[in-house]
């Protein structure tokens, strides 16, 4: 069973990362903050301590789910137990990619829905007990 706790963040592909960060800071009072190393331009903007919008450079790399014609790149659901989620995804035979960012205590599973929307399941700080 996968227990979804909430929507964790959205990821958007943009033409100009710096311009978008400035927009979200100016309009929504979000703050530019820490981001893991990435092979393409990437910034996270935060509401408090939560990185709610991940902003990546459109067309910079197609290896991480970026799509040529779309701005919306993926939706992330926070889960309470990533291992249970991975077991379910694998039992259903769904192709997926697992990622771990130790610096942020994050584990992720990425897969596509039937229409090609990328779904991320994310566990932050380890499984909830």
VEXKE-545293 format. One record per residue (C-alpha): y, z, x. Coordinates in nm, 2 decimals, decimal comma. Layout:
// residues N
<rec y="Y" z="Z" x="X"/>
...
//
This chain:
// residues 129
<rec y="0,00" z="0,00" x="0,00"/>
<rec y="0,35" z="-0,08" x="0,12"/>
<rec y="0,61" z="0,17" x="0,02"/>
<rec y="0,96" z="0,01" x="0,03"/>
<rec y="1,23" z="0,28" x="0,07"/>
<rec y="1,54" z="0,05" x="0,04"/>
<rec y="1,71" z="-0,26" x="0,16"/>
<rec y="1,79" z="-0,19" x="0,53"/>
<rec y="2,01" z="-0,48" x="0,62"/>
<rec y="2,09" z="-0,85" x="0,58"/>
<rec y="2,10" z="-1,11" x="0,86"/>
<rec y="2,34" z="-1,40" x="0,84"/>
<rec y="2,37" z="-1,71" x="1,06"/>
<rec y="2,73" z="-1,81" x="1,13"/>
<rec y="2,92" z="-2,06" x="1,34"/>
<rec y="3,14" z="-1,81" x="1,52"/>
<rec y="3,00" z="-1,46" x="1,57"/>
<rec y="3,32" z="-1,30" x="1,69"/>
<rec y="3,52" z="-1,44" x="1,40"/>
<rec y="3,27" z="-1,30" x="1,15"/>
<rec y="3,26" z="-0,96" x="1,31"/>
<rec y="3,64" z="-0,94" x="1,30"/>
<rec y="3,63" z="-1,05" x="0,93"/>
<rec y="3,38" z="-0,77" x="0,83"/>
<rec y="3,58" z="-0,51" x="1,03"/>
<rec y="3,91" z="-0,62" x="0,87"/>
<rec y="3,79" z="-0,67" x="0,51"/>
<rec y="3,52" z="-0,41" x="0,47"/>
<rec y="3,61" z="-0,15" x="0,74"/>
<rec y="3,27" z="-0,20" x="0,90"/>
<rec y="3,25" z="-0,14" x="1,27"/>
<rec y="3,10" z="-0,35" x="1,55"/>
<rec y="2,83" z="-0,15" x="1,72"/>
<rec y="2,52" z="-0,13" x="1,94"/>
<rec y="2,28" z="-0,42" x="1,94"/>
<rec y="1,95" z="-0,48" x="2,12"/>
<rec y="1,93" z="-0,75" x="2,38"/>
<rec y="1,89" z="-1,09" x="2,23"/>
<rec y="1,82" z="-1,44" x="2,35"/>
<rec y="2,10" z="-1,57" x="2,13"/>
<rec y="2,45" z="-1,45" x="2,03"/>
<rec y="2,40" z="-1,14" x="1,80"/>
<rec y="2,62" z="-0,86" x="1,68"/>
<rec y="2,56" z="-0,58" x="1,43"/>
<rec y="2,83" z="-0,43" x="1,21"/>
<rec y="2,78" z="-0,08" x="1,09"/>
<rec y="2,87" z="0,13" x="0,78"/>
<rec y="2,87" z="0,47" x="0,94"/>
<rec y="2,55" z="0,48" x="1,15"/>
<rec y="2,37" z="0,21" x="0,96"/>
<rec y="2,38" z="-0,15" x="1,10"/>
<rec y="2,40" z="-0,32" x="0,76"/>
<rec y="2,49" z="-0,68" x="0,86"/>
<rec y="2,33" z="-0,85" x="1,15"/>
<rec y="2,53" z="-1,16" x="1,25"/>
<rec y="2,37" z="-1,43" x="1,46"/>
<rec y="2,49" z="-1,76" x="1,60"/>
<rec y="2,37" z="-2,05" x="1,38"/>
<rec y="2,18" z="-2,31" x="1,57"/>
<rec y="2,17" z="-2,11" x="1,89"/>
<rec y="1,79" z="-2,07" x="1,87"/>
<rec y="1,53" z="-2,17" x="1,61"/>
<rec y="1,26" z="-1,94" x="1,74"/>
<rec y="1,36" z="-1,63" x="1,54"/>
<rec y="1,36" z="-1,77" x="1,19"/>
<rec y="1,71" z="-1,94" x="1,19"/>
<rec y="1,73" z="-2,23" x="0,95"/>
<rec y="1,96" z="-2,53" x="1,01"/>
<rec y="2,11" z="-2,55" x="0,66"/>
<rec y="2,12" z="-2,19" x="0,56"/>
<rec y="2,36" z="-1,90" x="0,62"/>
<rec y="2,14" z="-1,63" x="0,48"/>
<rec y="1,87" z="-1,58" x="0,74"/>
<rec y="1,65" z="-1,29" x="0,62"/>
<rec y="1,63" z="-0,97" x="0,41"/>
<rec y="1,50" z="-0,65" x="0,56"/>
<rec y="1,32" z="-0,38" x="0,36"/>
<rec y="1,29" z="-0,04" x="0,51"/>
<rec y="0,93" z="0,08" x="0,49"/>
<rec y="0,79" z="0,43" x="0,54"/>
<rec y="0,47" z="0,33" x="0,74"/>
<rec y="0,47" z="0,00" x="0,93"/>
<rec y="0,10" z="0,03" x="1,02"/>
<rec y="0,00" z="0,04" x="0,66"/>
<rec y="0,23" z="-0,25" x="0,59"/>
<rec y="0,08" z="-0,45" x="0,88"/>
<rec y="-0,27" z="-0,38" x="0,76"/>
<rec y="-0,18" z="-0,51" x="0,41"/>
<rec y="-0,01" z="-0,82" x="0,54"/>
<rec y="-0,31" z="-0,90" x="0,76"/>
<rec y="-0,56" z="-0,83" x="0,48"/>
<rec y="-0,37" z="-1,08" x="0,26"/>
<rec y="-0,39" z="-1,34" x="0,54"/>
<rec y="-0,01" z="-1,38" x="0,57"/>
<rec y="0,11" z="-1,52" x="0,90"/>
<rec y="0,35" z="-1,28" x="1,05"/>
<rec y="0,52" z="-1,17" x="1,37"/>
<rec y="0,54" z="-0,80" x="1,49"/>
<rec y="0,83" z="-0,68" x="1,70"/>
<rec y="0,92" z="-0,34" x="1,86"/>
<rec y="1,26" z="-0,24" x="1,99"/>
<rec y="1,19" z="0,09" x="2,17"/>
<rec y="1,56" z="0,15" x="2,25"/>
<rec y="1,63" z="0,18" x="1,87"/>
<rec y="1,30" z="0,33" x="1,77"/>
<rec y="1,24" z="0,02" x="1,55"/>
<rec y="0,92" z="-0,16" x="1,46"/>
<rec y="0,93" z="-0,48" x="1,25"/>
<rec y="0,71" z="-0,73" x="1,08"/>
<rec y="0,85" z="-1,08" x="0,99"/>
<rec y="0,70" z="-1,33" x="0,75"/>
<rec y="0,81" z="-1,59" x="0,50"/>
<rec y="0,78" z="-1,58" x="0,12"/>
<rec y="0,64" z="-1,89" x="-0,06"/>
<rec y="0,99" z="-2,05" x="-0,06"/>
<rec y="1,06" z="-2,00" x="0,31"/>
<rec y="1,28" z="-1,69" x="0,28"/>
<rec y="1,21" z="-1,47" x="0,58"/>
<rec y="1,12" z="-1,11" x="0,49"/>
<rec y="1,14" z="-0,83" x="0,74"/>
<rec y="0,97" z="-0,50" x="0,70"/>
<rec y="1,13" z="-0,24" x="0,92"/>
<rec y="1,03" z="0,11" x="1,02"/>
<rec y="1,31" z="0,32" x="1,19"/>
<rec y="1,23" z="0,63" x="1,39"/>
<rec y="0,85" z="0,63" x="1,32"/>
<rec y="0,65" z="0,68" x="1,00"/>
<rec y="0,78" z="0,92" x="0,74"/>
<rec y="0,55" z="1,22" x="0,69"/>
//
